Amino acid sequence: MSQEFYHDQTFTQIDYTKETFPKGEYDNCTFVNCKFEDVYLATVTFMECTFDTCDMTNAKVKSTSFNEVNFINCKLLGIDFSLCNDFMFSVNFQDCNLELTAFAELTMKQTIFKTSNLQKADFTGTNLESAVFDDCDLKNAIFEQTNLEKADVRFARNYTIDPTQNRLKKAKFSRSEIHGLLRNYDIDIS
């Protein structure tokens, strides 16, 4: 079965839970108010695409390519991005719900997470060098063997990051949330 190629197209209000999502390569395409809940996006390539106000809860992304993709106001609950094609993996998130997502072992240098819910997200072994967490909720997010060097976490909240288990050189943290770096030591900060 041959793959289709889509370039400079906008897809609006399509419910892919009721109709088949066409496999192929999407270049500079925009998806607005589309529903991808539990949809298989395996082996699809998205290059320089934007997803705006889409529900992608539990979408299946094994071997999916995301290259310079922006997610705006999307519901991305439970997606296992760690199964994606990691070659040239590049994404940014604004106003998204990323609760229970997995980014384990991915290289995500300079990724921007803005005004997003990252509760219980898994960043185990992720390279987040120079990433930005701007107004993000990181409650119960997992940071183990994570590279956060030069990352900007100053405007994130509710995180627990163990400095002995993660790389934090030149990372930026706010004084008001510094307890998130010390929580595992069971000490009282006044």
N, C-alpha and C positions, 0 to 999 in steps of 0.2 A: 504494500500500500504506500503510495507516494505521499510525501509531506507537502502541505500547502505553504505558501509564503504570503504574509500579510504585511503591507507597508503603509505607514501614515493613515491608518484607519481608526475610527472611533466606534466602539461597540457600547451601546447604551441600553440599560434596563433589560438585559438578557438573563434569563434564568437557566443556567447551564445544569441545574439539577433536573430540569424537565426536557432539555434538548442537548444533544451531544456537542461537547466542546471540540471544535475542529483542531486536530493535532497539526503541528507545524511550527513555523518560525514567525514570530511577531516582532517587527522592527518599527520603533517609533509609533506604537499604537497606544490608544487610550481606552480603558475600560471604565465606564461610569455606571454606578448603581447596578452592577451585575452580581449575580449570585453563583458562587462556586463551592458551596458547602458540600463537603465530602466528594468533590469532583476529582477525577484522576487527571492530573496535569503532567503525568510522567513523560519524560523525554521531550517536552515542549521547550522551545527557546524563546525567551523574552529579552529583547535588546532595546534599551532606551525607552521602555514603556512606563506608563503611569496607570495605577489602579486607584480610582477615586470613589470612595463610598461603596466599596465592594464587600460582600460577606464571603470570606474564604475559609471559614471555620472548618478545620480538619481536612482541608484539601490535601490530596496526595501528590507530593512533589519529588518523588524518587527520580533522580537523573534529570530533573528540570533545570534549565539554565536561566539564571536571573543576572543580567549584565546591565548595570546602570538603571535599575528599576526603582521607581518611587511609589510608595504606598501612602495614600492620604486618606485619613478618616476611614480606615478599613478595619474590619473584624477578622483577625487572623488567629483565633483561638486554636491551640493544639497543633499547629503546623510543625512538622519536623523538618526544618530547613537543613538540618545536618545531612539529610539524604539527597540534597540537591547536588547537581554538578558543581563542584567547587572551583572549576576553572573560570577565572574572571568573574567570580561571584561578587556582585556589588549592588547593595540595596540601601535605601534610606526610608525612614518611617516618620510620619507626622500625624499626630492625633489618632493613633492606632491602638487597638486592643490586641496585645500580643501575649496575653495570659497563657501560660502553659506551653509556649513555643520552645523549640529546641534549636540551638545554634551550635551545638557541641562540635568542636574540632574545626570549625570554619575559620577562614581568614577574612576578617571584616574590618580591615584598617580604614580609618576615617569615616566609618559609618555614623550617620546622624540619626539619633532617636530623639524626637521632639514631641513633648506633651503626650507621651504614650504610657500605657499600662503594660509593664513587663513583669507583673507578679508571677512568680514560680517559673520564670523563663530559665532555661538551662544554657549557661555559657561555659560549660566544662571544656577546658582545653582550647577555647576560642581565642583567636588573635584579634583583640580589640584595640590595638595600638592606635592612638590619636582619635579614637571614637569619641563622640559627644553624646552625653545623656542629659538633655535639657528638659527640665520639668517632667521627669519620668518617675513612676512608682516602681521600685525594685524590690518590693516586699517578697521575701522568700525566694528571690532569684538565686540561682546557684552559680557561684564563682569558685571554681576549683582548677588550679593550674591554668588560670586565665591570664593572658597578657593584656594588662591595662596600662602599659607604659605610655605616657604622654596623653592618656585619656582625660577628658574633662567630665568629672562627675559632680562638679560643684552644685549643680541645680537639680540633682536627683535626690530622692528621699527613700527611707525605709530599707536601705541596703545593709547587708552584712557581708563584708569582704575581709577575709583573713589575710593580713599582709605576709604571713609566713607561707601561705599556700598559693599566692598569686604574684605576678610581676607588676609592681606599681611605680617603678622609677619615673620621676617627673610627672606623675599623674596629679591632677588637680582635684582637691576635695574642699568642701566648705567647712568652716569651723563649727557651724551649727549641727552638722551631720557627722562629725568626726567619730562619734560613738559607734557608728556603723563599722568602723575599722577595728574597734576594740571590744565589740559585743562578745566574742568568743572567749575573752579573758575574764569574764565575770567580775569586772571591777566597777566601782561606783565613780561616775564622772559628775562633778557638781559645777 
